[in-house]
Amino acid sequence: MSASLAAASLVSPETWSEANRRILCAEFARIRGLLSSTAGGSAATCGDPKAVAERGFNASDLHRAAIDAVTARLGLTRFERDVLLLAAGVEMDADIARICAARPAGGATFGMALAAFPDAHWSALAPSRPLRRSHLISVAEGGPIVTSPLLIEERVLHYLAGVAAGDPRLECLLRRRAPSALMATAHESVANRIAHAWSKARRRWPVVVLTGDDRDGQEDVAARAAAVVGLQLQVLRLEDLPATARERRLVASLWSREAALTDSALLVESDRSAPPHLLADFVDAVAAPTCVAAIDPVALRGDTLQFDISRPGSDDRKRMWHAVLGPNAESAGADIEFVGDQFRTSARTIARVGLAVHRGVEAGEPAGACLRTACRTLTRTTIDDLIERVEPAAAWDDLVLPDDSLSALRDIVAQVRHRGTVYRAWGLGAASSRGLGIAALFAGEAGTGKTMAAEVLARDVDLELYRIDLSRVVSKYIGETEKNLRRVFEAAESGGAILLFDEADALFGKRSEVKDSHDRYANIEVSYLLQRMETYDGLAILTTNVKSALDRAFQRRLRFIVQFPFPGPFERERIWRRVFPAATPIAPLDYARLARLNVAGGAIRNIAVDAAFAAAQAGTPVTMAHLARAARRELAKQERKLLDSEVGDWR
């Protein structure tokens, strides 16, 4: 049963179903009388059809009989209404079926209706009229339209009988979306504006285009707007539409009928890969309240309303966090400030996280810890071919760097922690036109600790770390690199994650005179990456082995440039002293001799692990001899000759 029919509930002294069945029987009796009259019998009419249809019902639309709801919503004339009842009567009334079967065509025909019913008009079966345009009935193929049997659509037959059964051709395409109780303030305002515009519409509803990066918010806005005007929202993905234009037009027509029968509005979700004309053609064919959800603006025909639906701002997020956490909000106050500033979550994600926090608190966990854990878990993302989540394991004590570099890393942590205070509470963000993201460059040879430093930062600020291999992002095809980078940033946008773009040398090149189109596009790709790093609402880190590969004009756009120098003997000895965990059995080691080996921290860790496996195999602690063999193997990988002065006296 449709939403409008179900809303009738009980209508004293009968239920809606009972009253609808009684009135439908009365209508069939009237149709039988008209048919008998034209066949030479006596007319048995039950009076004016409108009076019959409203008998026992409130006059409001919600309490109409199903036949009158169809008549009013799809704009049937009195004659078209009777044609529909005739086609339904063949299926539902034995006497009407018998009368029609006795006719030459063996069923109900348009010619029979023209002869029997008052106010007849030839245009009733025109493709542009509701009976066929809305697929209420069809005409059997193979003969003249006047003498061919009329067939009622099964969906319409069920509707007239008050049976809840949607159109199976649409059910696999649609997803119902109920309005959300939790909404951003700006989104709620947009929903009310849309509802006002729809309520004032007369002939055709304006198509609402919702752009921006908050897909959840777009659904929330459309669902709330529909609910305000008494409609339910159904969501359809444009990519799920049939391949041929004819099939898409059929879907649009069937949906227009379904929307009228069930008091529904439609949200069409479009992605960037869809051809623009496909969206425009489909939306133009739908005769019902319609919204379009897209990331970027789209061009449609006719009257449209355009609204930007981006993820809620920090203040709005904190308000919603307090709302969903309720009594647990007070104990999680500082953590709410943190997640409100760091996680650009949608209202729907906030609601899901709130439920997870309440479950955790019931299990005895602190609300703040639950909040942070749930935020990280529910906002995790993955783009299998481009992005990898890293589980941070390193701590500050694991870093062996000059004081200047360590100080710069701690400054990055401070800026991540206090962005909300400085940019929003203190207002300094309003003066920036280049975005509020934190862009950093970690420069140094391989193995000097750049990735480890990113892990330390992520662990310190309690955020997810994603590593992106730029060598896989960069494409030789013009425009593909920007598309891949956009996918990365959009996927990570809501999670407040730290993005680590590894091997930036794959993209950077010393900018010089532009000699051809490839040079020009290489510069565009670098500029695009740095611009997205600035506008990304979080910390984005580039790593490079050769800082000089990055043009100075690009370097000026980075907030931090942190140097990771090759470690000297003193730094190498510190690394050797920290490389083995306390649980590792080690023989007395000569750390001064170990520090003579001229390798970076990454190689030292590789040597330590290799030596530990050799010791485990031998059933002994790790010795200098194990380390010497492992060092020779590590340097062989680097195609480097091992000097006797480095490990010749390791015993």
C-alpha positions as CSV (number, residue, x, y, z in Angstrom):
1,M,0.0,0.0,0.0
2,S,1.3,3.5,-0.8
3,A,2.3,6.0,1.9
4,S,-0.8,8.0,1.2
5,L,-3.1,5.0,1.4
6,A,-1.4,3.6,4.5
7,A,-1.8,7.0,6.2
8,A,-5.5,6.6,6.1
9,S,-5.2,4.0,8.9
10,L,-8.7,3.5,10.3
11,V,-11.7,5.4,8.9
12,S,-14.7,4.8,11.2
13,P,-16.7,2.7,11.0
14,E,-14.6,0.8,8.4
15,T,-10.9,0.3,7.8
16,W,-9.5,1.9,4.7
17,S,-9.1,-1.4,3.0
18,E,-12.7,-2.3,3.7
19,A,-14.0,1.0,2.5
20,N,-11.8,0.9,-0.6
21,R,-13.0,-2.6,-1.5
22,R,-16.6,-1.6,-1.1
23,I,-16.3,1.4,-3.3
24,L,-14.3,-0.5,-5.9
25,C,-17.1,-3.1,-6.0
26,A,-19.7,-0.2,-6.4
27,E,-17.6,1.2,-9.3
28,F,-17.5,-2.2,-11.0
29,A,-21.2,-2.5,-10.6
30,R,-21.6,0.9,-12.3
31,I,-19.3,-0.2,-15.1
32,R,-21.3,-3.5,-15.5
33,G,-24.4,-1.4,-15.8
34,L,-23.0,0.8,-18.6
35,L,-21.7,-2.2,-20.5
36,S,-25.1,-4.0,-20.2
37,S,-26.9,-1.0,-21.4
38,T,-24.9,-0.9,-24.6
39,A,-25.4,-4.6,-25.0
40,G,-29.2,-4.2,-24.9
41,G,-29.7,-4.8,-21.1
42,S,-30.9,-2.3,-18.5
43,A,-28.4,0.2,-17.1
44,A,-27.5,-0.3,-13.5
45,T,-25.7,2.8,-12.4
46,C,-24.8,3.7,-8.8
47,G,-24.9,7.5,-9.4
48,D,-22.2,10.0,-9.9
49,P,-18.8,8.4,-9.8
50,K,-17.2,11.1,-7.7
51,A,-20.0,10.7,-5.1
52,V,-19.5,6.9,-5.1
53,A,-15.7,7.2,-4.7
54,E,-15.9,9.6,-1.7
55,R,-18.6,7.7,0.1
56,G,-17.3,6.7,3.6
57,F,-14.1,8.8,3.1
58,N,-12.8,12.1,4.4
59,A,-12.6,14.4,1.4
60,S,-8.9,15.0,1.9
61,D,-6.4,13.4,-0.5
62,L,-5.1,11.1,2.2
63,H,-8.4,9.4,2.6
64,R,-9.4,9.0,-1.0
65,A,-10.2,5.6,-2.5
66,A,-7.3,4.3,-4.6
67,I,-9.1,4.9,-7.9
68,D,-9.7,8.5,-7.0
69,A,-6.1,9.0,-5.9
70,V,-4.9,7.8,-9.3
71,T,-7.4,10.0,-11.0
72,A,-6.4,13.1,-9.1
73,R,-2.6,12.6,-9.1
74,L,-2.2,11.6,-12.8
75,G,-4.9,13.9,-14.1
76,L,-7.4,11.4,-15.6
77,T,-10.6,12.6,-17.2
78,R,-13.9,11.0,-16.2
79,F,-13.7,8.9,-19.4
80,E,-10.1,7.8,-18.8
81,R,-11.0,6.9,-15.3
82,D,-13.7,4.6,-16.5
83,V,-11.4,3.0,-19.1
84,L,-9.0,2.2,-16.3
85,L,-11.8,0.7,-14.2
86,L,-12.9,-1.4,-17.2
87,A,-9.4,-2.8,-17.6
88,A,-9.2,-3.5,-13.9
89,G,-12.7,-5.1,-13.9
90,V,-11.6,-7.7,-16.4
91,E,-9.1,-8.9,-13.8
92,M,-11.0,-8.4,-10.6
93,D,-14.8,-8.7,-11.4
94,A,-16.1,-12.0,-12.8
95,D,-19.2,-10.4,-14.4
96,I,-17.2,-7.8,-16.2
97,A,-14.8,-10.5,-17.4
98,R,-17.7,-12.6,-18.7
99,I,-19.3,-9.6,-20.5
100,C,-16.0,-8.7,-22.2
101,A,-15.2,-12.3,-23.1
102,A,-18.5,-12.5,-25.0
103,R,-17.5,-9.7,-27.2
104,P,-15.7,-10.4,-30.6
105,A,-12.3,-9.2,-29.3
106,G,-12.6,-11.6,-26.3
107,G,-11.7,-8.8,-23.8
108,A,-12.1,-5.2,-22.9
109,T,-11.4,-2.9,-25.8
110,F,-11.2,0.9,-26.4
111,G,-14.1,0.6,-28.8
112,M,-16.2,-1.0,-26.1
113,A,-15.4,2.0,-23.8
114,L,-16.2,4.6,-26.5
115,A,-19.6,3.0,-27.0
116,A,-20.5,2.5,-23.3
117,F,-19.0,5.4,-21.2
118,P,-20.1,9.0,-21.1
119,D,-17.8,11.9,-22.1
120,A,-15.8,9.6,-24.4
121,H,-12.9,11.1,-26.3
122,W,-10.5,9.6,-28.8
123,S,-7.4,11.2,-27.2
124,A,-7.7,9.0,-24.1
125,L,-5.3,6.4,-25.6
126,A,-2.8,8.9,-27.1
127,P,0.8,8.3,-26.0
128,S,0.8,11.7,-24.4
129,R,-2.2,11.1,-22.2
130,P,-1.9,9.6,-18.7
131,L,-3.3,6.1,-19.5
132,R,-0.3,5.3,-21.7
133,R,2.2,8.0,-20.7
134,S,2.1,6.7,-17.1
135,H,1.8,3.1,-18.1
136,L,-1.6,2.5,-16.5
137,I,-2.8,0.4,-19.3
138,S,-1.3,-1.0,-22.5
139,V,-2.9,-2.1,-25.8
140,A,-2.3,-5.6,-27.0
141,E,-0.2,-5.6,-30.1
142,G,-1.2,-7.0,-33.5
143,G,-4.4,-5.3,-34.3
144,P,-6.3,-1.9,-34.5
145,I,-6.2,0.1,-31.4
146,V,-10.0,0.3,-31.1
147,T,-10.5,-3.5,-31.2
148,S,-7.3,-4.7,-29.4
149,P,-7.7,-5.8,-25.8
150,L,-6.8,-3.3,-23.1
151,L,-4.3,-4.6,-20.5
152,I,-3.9,-3.0,-17.0
153,E,-0.4,-2.9,-15.6
154,E,0.0,-5.3,-12.7
155,R,1.5,-2.6,-10.4
156,V,-1.6,-0.4,-11.0
157,L,-4.0,-3.3,-10.5
158,H,-2.4,-4.0,-7.0
159,Y,-2.6,-0.3,-6.2
160,L,-6.3,-0.1,-7.0
161,A,-6.9,-3.2,-4.8
162,G,-4.9,-1.6,-1.9
163,V,-2.2,-4.2,-2.1
164,A,1.4,-3.1,-1.1
165,A,3.5,-4.2,-4.1
166,G,6.0,-1.9,-5.8
167,D,7.1,-2.1,-9.4
168,P,9.7,-4.9,-9.6
169,R,11.4,-3.1,-12.5
170,L,12.2,-0.2,-10.2
171,E,12.8,-1.9,-6.8
172,C,16.3,-3.1,-7.8
173,L,17.3,0.5,-8.7
174,L,15.9,2.4,-5.8
175,R,16.9,2.8,-2.1
176,R,14.6,4.4,0.4
177,R,16.2,7.2,2.5
178,A,14.4,8.3,5.7
179,P,15.0,11.8,7.0
180,S,17.7,12.1,9.6
181,A,17.2,13.6,13.0
182,L,20.7,15.0,13.1
183,M,21.6,17.6,10.6
184,A,24.1,20.5,10.1
185,T,22.4,23.8,10.6
186,A,23.3,25.0,7.1
187,H,21.9,21.8,5.6
188,E,18.7,22.1,7.5
189,S,18.3,25.7,6.2
190,V,18.8,24.5,2.6
191,A,16.2,21.7,3.1
192,N,13.6,24.2,4.2
193,R,14.3,26.4,1.2
194,I,13.9,23.4,-1.2
195,A,10.6,22.4,0.5
196,H,9.3,26.0,0.2
197,A,10.2,26.1,-3.5
198,W,8.5,22.7,-4.1
199,S,5.4,23.7,-2.1
200,K,5.0,26.8,-4.3
201,A,5.5,24.9,-7.6
202,R,2.5,24.6,-9.9
203,R,3.0,23.0,-13.2
204,R,6.5,21.5,-12.7
205,W,8.8,21.2,-9.8
206,P,12.2,22.9,-10.1
207,V,15.1,20.3,-10.2
208,V,17.4,20.8,-7.2
209,V,21.1,20.4,-7.8
210,L,23.1,19.6,-4.7
211,T,26.9,19.9,-5.2
212,G,29.8,19.6,-2.7
213,D,31.8,16.9,-0.9
214,D,29.2,15.7,1.6
215,R,27.3,12.9,-0.1
216,D,25.7,11.9,3.2
217,G,24.6,15.5,3.7
218,Q,23.1,15.7,0.2
219,E,20.9,12.7,1.0
220,D,20.0,14.2,4.4
221,V,19.0,17.5,2.7
222,A,16.9,15.8,0.0
223,A,15.2,13.5,2.6
224,R,14.4,16.4,4.9
225,A,13.0,18.6,2.1
226,A,10.8,15.7,0.9
227,A,9.5,15.0,4.4
228,V,8.6,18.6,5.0
229,V,6.2,18.5,1.9
230,G,4.9,15.1,2.8
231,L,7.0,13.0,0.5
232,Q,9.3,10.0,1.0
233,L,12.7,10.0,-0.7
234,Q,14.0,7.3,-3.0
235,V,17.7,7.3,-4.1
236,L,18.9,6.2,-7.5
237,R,22.5,5.9,-8.7
238,L,22.8,7.2,-12.3
239,E,25.3,4.5,-13.1
240,D,22.6,1.8,-12.3
241,L,20.3,3.0,-15.1
242,P,20.0,0.8,-18.2
243,A,22.4,1.2,-21.0
244,T,20.0,2.2,-23.8
245,A,18.1,5.5,-24.1
246,R,14.8,3.7,-24.6
247,E,15.1,1.7,-21.4
248,R,16.1,4.8,-19.5
249,R,13.0,6.7,-20.8
250,L,10.9,3.7,-19.6
251,V,12.5,3.9,-16.1
252,A,11.8,7.7,-16.0
253,S,8.2,7.1,-17.0
254,L,7.7,4.3,-14.5
255,W,9.2,6.3,-11.7
256,S,7.0,9.3,-12.5
257,R,4.0,7.0,-12.1
258,E,5.4,5.5,-8.9
259,A,6.2,8.9,-7.4
260,A,2.6,10.0,-8.0
261,L,1.2,6.8,-6.5
262,T,3.4,6.7,-3.4
263,D,4.0,10.4,-2.7
264,S,7.7,10.2,-3.4
265,A,10.6,12.3,-4.5
266,L,13.8,11.2,-6.2
267,L,17.5,11.9,-5.5
268,V,19.7,11.0,-8.5
269,E,23.3,10.4,-7.5
270,S,25.7,11.2,-10.3
271,D,29.5,10.6,-10.4
272,R,32.1,12.3,-12.6
273,S,32.3,9.4,-15.0
274,A,28.7,9.8,-16.2
275,P,28.3,11.6,-19.6
276,P,26.6,15.0,-18.9
277,H,23.8,14.4,-21.4
278,L,22.8,11.2,-19.7
279,L,21.9,12.9,-16.5
280,A,20.2,15.8,-18.3
281,D,18.1,13.5,-20.5
282,F,16.9,11.3,-17.6
283,V,16.1,14.2,-15.2
284,D,14.2,16.0,-18.0
285,A,12.0,12.9,-18.5
286,V,11.0,12.6,-14.8
287,A,7.7,14.3,-13.9
288,A,8.1,14.3,-10.1
289,P,10.1,16.3,-7.4
290,T,13.8,15.5,-8.2
291,C,17.1,16.3,-6.7
292,V,20.5,15.7,-8.2
293,A,23.6,14.9,-6.0
294,A,27.0,15.6,-7.6
295,I,30.4,16.7,-6.5
296,D,30.8,19.3,-9.2
297,P,28.2,21.6,-10.8
298,V,26.1,20.0,-13.5
299,A,24.3,21.6,-16.4
300,L,20.6,20.7,-16.7
301,R,17.7,21.9,-18.7
302,G,14.8,23.9,-17.4
303,D,14.2,25.5,-14.0
304,T,16.9,24.5,-11.4
305,L,17.9,25.4,-7.9
306,Q,21.6,25.0,-7.0
307,F,23.0,24.5,-3.5
308,D,26.4,23.6,-2.1
309,I,26.3,20.9,0.4
310,S,29.8,20.6,1.9
311,R,30.8,18.8,5.1
312,P,29.7,20.6,8.2
313,G,32.2,23.1,9.7
314,S,34.0,22.6,13.0
315,D,31.5,24.5,15.2
316,D,28.6,22.6,13.7
317,R,30.4,19.2,14.1
318,K,31.1,20.0,17.8
319,R,27.4,20.9,18.3
320,M,26.4,17.6,16.8
321,W,29.0,15.6,18.8
322,H,27.5,17.0,22.0
323,A,24.0,16.2,20.8
324,V,24.7,12.5,20.0
325,L,26.9,11.9,23.0
326,G,24.3,13.3,25.4
327,P,25.3,12.6,29.0
328,N,28.7,11.3,27.9
329,A,29.6,14.6,26.3
330,E,30.8,16.2,29.5
331,S,33.5,13.6,30.3
332,A,34.6,13.7,26.6
333,G,34.8,17.4,26.4
334,A,38.5,17.7,25.4
335,D,38.2,14.8,22.9
336,I,35.1,16.4,21.3
337,E,37.2,19.5,20.7
338,F,39.9,17.3,19.1
339,V,37.7,15.3,16.8
340,G,35.6,18.3,15.9
341,D,38.7,20.1,14.6
342,Q,40.4,17.1,13.1
343,F,37.7,14.9,11.5
344,R,35.6,16.5,8.7
345,T,32.8,14.0,9.3
346,S,29.3,14.1,7.9
347,A,26.3,14.3,10.3
348,R,25.5,10.7,9.4
349,T,29.0,9.5,10.4
350,I,28.7,11.5,13.7
351,A,25.4,9.7,14.4
352,R,27.1,6.3,13.7
353,V,30.1,7.1,15.9
354,G,27.8,8.2,18.7
355,L,26.2,4.8,18.8
356,A,29.6,3.2,18.9
357,V,30.7,5.4,21.8
358,H,27.5,4.6,23.8
359,R,28.2,0.9,23.4
360,G,31.8,1.3,24.5
361,V,30.8,3.3,27.6
362,E,28.2,0.6,28.5
363,A,31.1,-1.8,28.3
364,G,33.1,0.3,30.8
365,E,35.4,2.2,28.5
366,P,36.1,6.0,28.9
367,A,33.9,8.1,26.6
368,G,36.8,10.1,25.2
369,A,38.9,7.1,24.3
370,C,35.9,5.4,22.7
371,L,35.2,8.6,20.7
372,R,38.7,8.8,19.2
373,T,38.9,5.1,18.4
374,A,35.4,5.0,16.8
375,C,36.3,8.1,14.7
376,R,39.5,6.5,13.4
377,T,37.7,3.2,12.7
378,L,34.6,4.5,11.0
379,T,36.4,7.1,8.8
380,R,39.1,4.7,7.6
381,T,39.3,4.6,3.8
382,T,41.0,2.5,1.2
383,I,41.8,2.9,-2.4
384,D,43.5,-0.4,-2.9
385,D,45.6,0.6,-6.0
386,L,46.7,4.0,-4.7
387,I,46.6,4.3,-0.9
388,E,47.8,2.2,2.0
389,R,47.0,2.5,5.7
390,V,50.1,2.4,8.0
391,E,49.8,1.3,11.6
392,P,52.2,3.7,13.5
393,A,54.7,1.9,15.7
394,A,57.5,4.4,16.1
395,A,57.8,6.8,19.0
396,W,59.8,10.0,19.6
397,D,62.7,8.0,21.2
398,D,63.1,6.1,18.0
399,L,64.1,9.2,16.1
400,V,67.7,10.1,15.9
401,L,67.8,13.5,14.2
402,P,69.4,16.9,14.7
403,D,67.7,19.2,17.2
404,D,66.5,21.5,14.4
405,S,64.7,18.7,12.7
406,L,63.2,17.4,15.9
407,S,62.0,20.9,16.8
408,A,60.3,21.3,13.4
409,L,58.5,17.9,13.8
410,R,57.2,19.0,17.3
411,D,56.1,22.3,15.7
412,I,54.1,20.3,13.2
413,V,52.4,18.4,16.0
414,A,51.5,21.7,17.7
415,Q,49.9,23.1,14.6
416,V,47.9,20.0,14.0
417,R,46.7,20.0,17.6
418,H,45.8,23.7,17.7
419,R,44.5,24.5,14.2
420,G,41.0,24.9,15.6
421,T,42.0,27.4,18.2
422,V,44.2,29.5,15.9
423,Y,42.2,29.4,12.7
424,R,38.7,29.3,14.0
425,A,38.5,30.5,17.6
426,W,41.1,33.2,17.1
427,G,40.0,34.0,13.6
428,L,43.3,33.8,11.8
429,G,41.9,31.4,9.2
430,A,39.6,34.0,7.8
431,A,42.6,36.0,6.5
432,S,43.9,33.0,4.4
433,S,42.9,32.5,0.8
434,R,45.2,29.5,0.3
435,G,43.5,27.0,2.5
436,L,44.1,25.8,6.1
437,G,46.0,22.6,5.5
438,I,49.5,21.9,6.7
439,A,51.8,20.9,3.9
440,A,55.3,19.6,4.8
441,L,58.3,18.3,2.9
442,F,60.6,15.7,4.4
443,A,63.9,15.7,2.6
444,G,66.7,13.3,2.9
445,E,68.4,10.2,1.6
446,A,66.6,6.8,1.7
447,G,66.6,5.2,5.2
448,T,67.1,8.5,7.1
449,G,63.8,8.2,9.0
450,K,61.3,10.2,6.9
451,T,58.6,7.5,7.0
452,M,59.3,6.8,10.7
453,A,58.9,10.5,11.5
454,A,55.5,10.4,9.8
455,E,54.6,7.4,12.0
456,V,55.7,9.3,15.1
457,L,53.5,12.3,14.2
458,A,50.5,10.1,13.5
459,R,50.9,8.3,16.8
460,D,51.4,11.5,18.8
461,V,48.3,13.2,17.5
462,D,46.3,10.0,17.4
463,L,45.3,10.1,13.7
464,E,45.4,7.6,10.9
465,L,48.4,7.5,8.6
466,Y,48.0,6.8,4.9
467,R,50.9,6.3,2.5
468,I,50.5,7.1,-1.1
469,D,53.2,5.9,-3.6
470,L,53.4,8.8,-6.1
471,S,55.2,6.6,-8.5
472,R,51.9,4.7,-8.9
473,V,49.8,7.9,-9.0
474,V,51.7,9.6,-11.7
475,S,50.4,8.7,-15.2
476,K,51.8,9.3,-18.6
477,Y,48.4,10.2,-19.8
478,I,47.5,13.9,-19.6
479,G,45.0,14.6,-16.8
480,E,45.1,11.1,-15.3
481,T,47.6,12.2,-12.5
482,E,45.3,14.9,-11.3
483,K,42.3,12.5,-11.4
484,N,44.3,10.0,-9.2
485,L,45.3,12.7,-6.8
486,R,41.7,13.9,-6.5
487,R,40.6,10.4,-5.7
488,V,43.2,10.2,-2.9
489,F,42.2,13.5,-1.3
490,E,38.5,12.9,-1.5
491,A,38.8,9.4,-0.1
492,A,40.8,10.7,3.0
493,E,38.9,14.0,3.4
494,S,36.6,13.0,6.3
495,G,39.0,11.0,8.4
496,G,41.4,13.8,9.4
497,A,44.2,11.5,8.3
498,I,47.8,12.3,7.8
499,L,48.7,11.7,4.1
500,L,52.3,10.6,3.3
501,F,53.1,11.0,-0.4
502,D,56.1,8.8,-0.7
503,E,58.7,9.0,-3.5
504,A,57.7,12.5,-4.5
505,D,60.7,12.5,-6.9
506,A,58.4,10.7,-9.3
507,L,56.4,13.9,-9.8
508,F,58.9,16.7,-9.0
509,G,61.3,17.9,-11.6
510,K,63.4,21.0,-11.7
511,R,61.1,23.5,-13.4
512,S,62.8,25.2,-16.3
513,E,61.8,26.5,-19.7
514,V,58.7,24.7,-21.0
515,K,59.8,23.0,-24.1
516,D,56.7,20.9,-24.9
517,S,53.2,20.1,-23.7
518,H,54.5,17.3,-21.4
519,D,56.8,19.8,-19.5
520,R,53.8,22.1,-19.1
521,Y,51.5,19.4,-17.8
522,A,54.2,18.2,-15.4
523,N,54.3,21.6,-13.8
524,I,50.5,21.6,-13.7
525,E,50.5,18.3,-11.9
526,V,53.0,19.5,-9.2
527,S,51.0,22.7,-8.8
528,Y,47.8,20.7,-8.4
529,L,49.3,18.5,-5.8
530,L,50.6,21.4,-3.7
531,Q,47.3,23.3,-4.1
532,R,45.3,20.2,-2.8
533,M,47.8,19.8,0.0
534,E,47.0,23.3,1.1
535,T,43.3,22.9,0.9
536,Y,43.3,19.5,2.5
537,D,41.9,20.0,6.0
538,G,44.7,18.1,7.6
539,L,48.4,17.3,7.4
540,A,49.9,16.2,4.1
541,I,53.6,15.2,3.9
542,L,55.8,14.8,0.8
543,T,59.0,12.8,1.0
544,T,61.9,13.3,-1.4
545,N,65.4,12.0,-1.6
546,V,66.6,15.0,-3.5
547,K,65.2,18.3,-2.2
548,S,66.8,20.2,-5.1
549,A,64.4,18.4,-7.5
550,L,61.6,20.6,-6.2
551,D,61.6,24.1,-7.7
552,R,61.9,27.0,-5.2
553,A,58.6,28.5,-6.4
554,F,57.0,25.3,-5.2
555,Q,59.0,25.1,-2.0
556,R,57.5,28.5,-1.0
557,R,54.1,26.9,-0.8
558,L,55.1,24.4,1.8
559,R,54.5,25.2,5.5
560,F,57.4,23.0,6.7
561,I,60.6,21.7,5.1
562,V,62.3,19.2,7.5
563,Q,65.8,17.9,6.7
564,F,66.7,14.3,7.4
565,P,70.5,14.3,7.1
566,F,72.6,11.2,6.6
567,P,73.6,10.1,10.2
568,G,77.2,10.6,11.3
569,P,79.1,8.2,13.6
570,F,77.6,9.7,16.7
571,E,74.0,9.4,15.4
572,R,74.7,5.9,14.0
573,E,75.9,4.7,17.5
574,R,72.7,6.0,19.0
575,I,70.6,4.1,16.4
576,W,72.5,0.9,17.1
577,R,72.0,1.2,20.8
578,R,68.2,1.5,20.3
579,V,67.7,-0.9,17.4
580,F,67.2,-4.1,19.5
581,P,64.1,-4.3,21.8
582,A,64.7,-5.3,25.4
583,A,63.4,-8.8,24.8
584,T,66.1,-9.5,22.1
585,P,69.0,-11.7,23.5
586,I,72.2,-10.0,22.5
587,A,75.8,-10.7,23.3
588,P,78.0,-7.8,24.4
589,L,78.2,-5.5,21.3
590,D,80.8,-2.9,20.4
591,Y,78.6,0.0,19.5
592,A,81.6,2.2,18.5
593,R,82.7,-0.4,16.0
594,L,79.1,-0.9,14.7
595,A,78.9,2.9,14.2
596,R,81.8,2.8,11.7
597,L,79.5,1.2,9.2
598,N,78.5,4.1,7.0
599,V,74.8,3.3,6.5
600,A,71.5,5.1,7.3
601,G,69.1,4.1,10.0
602,G,66.9,2.1,7.6
603,A,69.8,-0.1,6.7
604,I,70.8,-0.5,10.3
605,R,67.3,-1.8,11.1
606,N,67.5,-4.3,8.2
607,I,70.9,-5.6,9.4
608,A,69.6,-6.0,13.0
609,V,66.6,-8.0,11.8
610,D,68.7,-10.2,9.5
611,A,71.2,-10.9,12.3
612,A,68.4,-11.7,14.8
613,F,67.1,-14.4,12.4
614,A,70.5,-15.9,12.1
615,A,70.9,-15.9,15.9
616,A,67.5,-17.5,16.3
617,Q,68.5,-20.2,13.8
618,A,71.7,-20.9,15.7
619,G,70.0,-20.8,19.1
620,T,72.4,-18.1,20.4
621,P,72.2,-14.4,21.3
622,V,72.9,-11.9,18.5
623,T,76.7,-11.5,18.2
624,M,79.0,-9.2,16.3
625,A,79.7,-12.0,13.8
626,H,75.9,-12.3,13.0
627,L,75.8,-8.5,12.4
628,A,78.9,-8.7,10.2
629,R,77.3,-11.3,7.9
630,A,74.1,-9.4,7.8
631,A,75.9,-6.1,7.0
632,R,77.7,-7.8,4.0
633,R,74.3,-9.0,2.7
634,E,72.7,-5.5,3.2
635,L,75.5,-3.7,1.3
636,A,75.4,-6.3,-1.4
637,K,71.8,-5.3,-2.1
638,Q,73.0,-1.8,-2.5
639,E,75.7,-3.0,-4.9
640,R,78.2,-1.4,-2.6
641,K,81.6,-2.8,-1.7
642,L,82.2,-3.4,2.0
643,L,85.4,-1.9,3.3
644,D,87.6,-3.9,5.8
645,S,87.8,-0.7,7.9
646,E,84.0,-1.0,8.4
647,V,83.5,-4.6,9.6
648,G,86.8,-6.3,9.2
649,D,87.4,-6.6,13.0
650,W,83.9,-7.4,14.0
651,R,84.0,-10.7,16.0
